[in-house]
Amino acid sequence: MSETPISKMSFEDAMRELEQVVGQLERGDVALEDSIKLYERGAELKKRCEAKLKDAEEKVAAITLNGDGQPTGTTPVEGM
Protein backbone atom coordinates (compact mmCIF):
# COMPACT_ATOMS: atom_id res chain seq x y z
CA MET A 1 0.00 0.00 0.00
CA SER A 2 1.06 3.52 -0.73
CA GLU A 3 2.35 5.80 2.00
CA THR A 4 0.73 8.77 0.28
CA PRO A 5 -2.27 10.04 2.25
CA ILE A 6 -5.46 9.15 0.39
CA SER A 7 -6.51 12.81 0.39
CA LYS A 8 -3.41 13.63 -1.69
CA MET A 9 -3.76 10.79 -4.22
CA SER A 10 -4.61 11.32 -7.84
CA PHE A 11 -7.57 9.45 -9.25
CA GLU A 12 -5.24 7.02 -11.03
CA ASP A 13 -3.19 6.28 -7.91
CA ALA A 14 -6.28 5.76 -5.77
CA MET A 15 -7.85 3.49 -8.39
CA ARG A 16 -4.66 1.45 -8.75
CA GLU A 17 -4.43 0.92 -5.00
CA LEU A 18 -8.15 0.15 -4.76
CA GLU A 19 -7.67 -2.58 -7.38
CA GLN A 20 -4.83 -4.04 -5.28
CA VAL A 21 -6.99 -3.98 -2.15
CA VAL A 22 -9.85 -5.72 -3.94
CA GLY A 23 -7.44 -8.33 -5.31
CA GLN A 24 -6.11 -9.11 -1.84
CA LEU A 25 -9.60 -9.39 -0.40
CA GLU A 26 -10.79 -11.61 -3.25
CA ARG A 27 -7.89 -14.03 -2.78
CA GLY A 28 -9.07 -14.58 0.78
CA ASP A 29 -5.62 -15.35 2.12
CA VAL A 30 -5.56 -12.36 4.47
CA ALA A 31 -6.10 -12.63 8.23
CA LEU A 32 -9.41 -11.29 9.55
CA GLU A 33 -7.93 -8.19 11.20
CA ASP A 34 -5.96 -7.37 8.04
CA SER A 35 -9.10 -7.91 5.96
CA ILE A 36 -10.95 -5.37 8.07
CA LYS A 37 -8.13 -2.83 7.64
CA LEU A 38 -8.03 -3.49 3.90
CA TYR A 39 -11.80 -3.07 3.63
CA GLU A 40 -11.66 0.23 5.51
CA ARG A 41 -8.81 1.48 3.29
CA GLY A 42 -10.70 0.33 0.22
CA ALA A 43 -13.77 2.28 1.32
CA GLU A 44 -11.67 5.44 1.71
CA LEU A 45 -10.01 4.88 -1.68
CA LYS A 46 -13.43 4.42 -3.30
CA LYS A 47 -14.62 7.65 -1.71
CA ARG A 48 -11.54 9.48 -3.07
CA CYS A 49 -12.14 8.11 -6.58
CA GLU A 50 -15.79 9.17 -6.47
CA ALA A 51 -14.83 12.69 -5.35
CA LYS A 52 -12.25 13.04 -8.13
CA LEU A 53 -14.77 11.81 -10.72
CA LYS A 54 -17.38 14.29 -9.46
CA ASP A 55 -14.85 17.12 -9.77
CA ALA A 56 -14.06 16.08 -13.34
CA GLU A 57 -17.76 15.83 -14.25
CA GLU A 58 -18.38 19.33 -12.90
CA LYS A 59 -15.50 20.71 -14.96
CA VAL A 60 -16.81 19.06 -18.12
CA ALA A 61 -20.34 20.28 -17.41
CA ALA A 62 -19.01 23.83 -17.06
CA ILE A 63 -17.54 23.97 -20.59
CA THR A 64 -19.50 26.42 -22.74
CA LEU A 65 -19.89 26.04 -26.49
CA ASN A 66 -20.47 28.67 -29.18
CA GLY A 67 -23.07 28.40 -31.94
CA ASP A 68 -20.75 26.15 -33.97
CA GLY A 69 -20.34 23.73 -31.07
CA GLN A 70 -16.78 24.85 -30.36
CA PRO A 71 -15.62 25.27 -26.75
CA THR A 72 -15.38 28.93 -25.82
CA GLY A 73 -14.61 28.79 -22.14
CA THR A 74 -16.14 27.66 -18.92
CA THR A 75 -19.03 28.69 -16.75
CA PRO A 76 -18.54 28.63 -13.00
CA VAL A 77 -20.23 25.54 -11.58
CA GLU A 78 -21.92 27.66 -8.90
CA GLY A 79 -23.75 29.55 -11.65
CA MET A 80 -25.28 26.41 -13.13
C-alpha positions as CSV (number, residue, x, y, z in Angstrom):
1,M,0.0,0.0,0.0
2,S,1.1,3.5,-0.7
3,E,2.3,5.8,2.0
4,T,0.7,8.8,0.3
5,P,-2.3,10.0,2.2
6,I,-5.5,9.2,0.4
7,S,-6.5,12.8,0.4
8,K,-3.4,13.6,-1.7
9,M,-3.8,10.8,-4.2
10,S,-4.6,11.3,-7.8
11,F,-7.6,9.4,-9.3
12,E,-5.2,7.0,-11.0
13,D,-3.2,6.3,-7.9
14,A,-6.3,5.8,-5.8
15,M,-7.9,3.5,-8.4
16,R,-4.7,1.5,-8.7
17,E,-4.4,0.9,-5.0
18,L,-8.2,0.1,-4.8
19,E,-7.7,-2.6,-7.4
20,Q,-4.8,-4.0,-5.3
21,V,-7.0,-4.0,-2.1
22,V,-9.9,-5.7,-3.9
23,G,-7.4,-8.3,-5.3
24,Q,-6.1,-9.1,-1.8
25,L,-9.6,-9.4,-0.4
26,E,-10.8,-11.6,-3.3
27,R,-7.9,-14.0,-2.8
28,G,-9.1,-14.6,0.8
29,D,-5.6,-15.3,2.1
30,V,-5.6,-12.4,4.5
31,A,-6.1,-12.6,8.2
32,L,-9.4,-11.3,9.5
33,E,-7.9,-8.2,11.2
34,D,-6.0,-7.4,8.0
35,S,-9.1,-7.9,6.0
36,I,-11.0,-5.4,8.1
37,K,-8.1,-2.8,7.6
38,L,-8.0,-3.5,3.9
39,Y,-11.8,-3.1,3.6
40,E,-11.7,0.2,5.5
41,R,-8.8,1.5,3.3
42,G,-10.7,0.3,0.2
43,A,-13.8,2.3,1.3
44,E,-11.7,5.4,1.7
45,L,-10.0,4.9,-1.7
46,K,-13.4,4.4,-3.3
47,K,-14.6,7.7,-1.7
48,R,-11.5,9.5,-3.1
49,C,-12.1,8.1,-6.6
50,E,-15.8,9.2,-6.5
51,A,-14.8,12.7,-5.3
52,K,-12.2,13.0,-8.1
53,L,-14.8,11.8,-10.7
54,K,-17.4,14.3,-9.5
55,D,-14.9,17.1,-9.8
56,A,-14.1,16.1,-13.3
57,E,-17.8,15.8,-14.2
58,E,-18.4,19.3,-12.9
59,K,-15.5,20.7,-15.0
60,V,-16.8,19.1,-18.1
61,A,-20.3,20.3,-17.4
62,A,-19.0,23.8,-17.1
63,I,-17.5,24.0,-20.6
64,T,-19.5,26.4,-22.7
65,L,-19.9,26.0,-26.5
66,N,-20.5,28.7,-29.2
67,G,-23.1,28.4,-31.9
68,D,-20.7,26.2,-34.0
69,G,-20.3,23.7,-31.1
70,Q,-16.8,24.8,-30.4
71,P,-15.6,25.3,-26.7
72,T,-15.4,28.9,-25.8
73,G,-14.6,28.8,-22.1
74,T,-16.1,27.7,-18.9
75,T,-19.0,28.7,-16.8
76,P,-18.5,28.6,-13.0
77,V,-20.2,25.5,-11.6
78,E,-21.9,27.7,-8.9
79,G,-23.8,29.6,-11.6
80,M,-25.3,26.4,-13.1
